Amino acid sequence: MIDEAVAALAHSDQARQAPIPDGRRREVRQLFRLVLRCVRAGRAKPIIRPSEQIAAHCYAAGIDLAEGQRSFTVLAEVLWRQLADALAGEQLVQALGLLTAITGAGKDAIARTYVALATRDRSDEQSADEPAAAGAGSGDLPRGAVQTDVVGRVGIITLEDRDKRNAIGAEMASRVIAALESLSARQVRAVVLRAAPGMDVWSAGHDIGELPAGKRDPLGYDDPLEELIRAIRTFPAPVVAMVHGTVWGGALDLVLSCDLAVADETASFAITPANLGLPYNITGLLHFQGRLPINVIKEMFFTAAPIDARKAREWLLVNHLVPWDRLETFTLELAATMATKSPLAIAVIKEQLRVLSDYQPIAAQVYERVQGLRRQAYDSSDYLEGLEAFAQKRQPIFRGT
């Protein structure tokens, strides 16, 4: 069985014109033996430590995350055929469940090791190149903090402003845009946008404290959130939103502006401008219209009520709904898969889809009429009441004036 798995991996390497070195082949053979022992023992835990060691070797050799995990996929396919021939009924179901748990644990261990090593290397680079800020504690993070990592050909942007629950203001937006520019210069082929581990809010949405207090369009072209959304939509590689926790207001527009979204069962989504008396702009509504049915858009905007992860998947707001303990690994695997495809083809396809969805014809007089209606809303006392109620943490009392 091990010989069959190694042969299948070698055949796959030949088809991809990427043969693995002899040393790596020996590692793979050892890994296959260990997986078989785990299957016989009925336990997944023994696979974790060797997988971490193999991941460290792969990372040091410059092997992509997806490549490091591919041996598990090949072995699982070979074992599945063997099990399907040897077992049936409930025995087969249990055996396949065990196989999935073992290979999943191995892939998770590889992904965690890659992320940890990439984070370590980034910290080492910063220690060598950047002087520490005077008086800053080792655990302190600046307001609007954003961390950037690269795993293989995948960039990871982490929002970690815990104090403001990743509310998106000028500082946060500018940092994410700078991160995107840095990743583009490093020619990453996919980007994952996520919140910091342990946060139960993915993003609280637009920083309400930075919205203008009437007499000016609160969502104008130069608004920081609008600039960030444009940067993501025009980024020349896929951007995947990895969502753990709640998504509020303009952050939902940000998620929808990513090319794909993956969420776990803790996720929920709400678009809340009606809670503030804030007239959403045409551009933002087009982002929703490009992803959701009109009746769903109306329900979400008119009620401002959050929808849970299962309904979000049912309404196709997210591409995949996965268990919380598989979210990171699944998302990185998805991004790594896209990173193996033609970057030129993906870039031009993404741009074509953006142009087709963004440039909807609208008569000049219709646009002016809509803008006039929006001006009435953001110049109203209701809008001021919404901002004051939010600041005072109370329910607003809207009078329609």
Buried (B, 14 or more C-beta within 10 A) or exposed (E): EBEBBBEBBBEBBEEEEEEBEEEBBEBBBBBBEBBBEBBEEEBBEBBBEBBBBBBBBBBEEEBBBBBBBBBBBBBBEBBBEBBEEEBEEEEBEEBBEBBEBBBBBBBBBBBBBBBBBBBEEBEEEEEEEEEEEEEEEEEEBEEBBBBBBBBBBBBBBBBBBBEBBBBBBBBBBBBBBEBBEBBBEEEBBBBBBBBBEEBEBBBBBBBBEBBBEEEEBBBEEEBBBBBBBBBBBEBBBBBBBBBBBBBBBBBBBBBBBBBBBBBBBBBBBBBBBBBBBBBBBBBBBBBBBBBBEEEBBEBBBEEBEBBBBEEBBEBEBBBBBBEBEBBBBBBBBBBBEBBBEEBEEBBEEBEEEBEEBBEEEEEEEEEEEBBEEBBEBBBBEBBBBBBEBBEEEEEBEBEEE
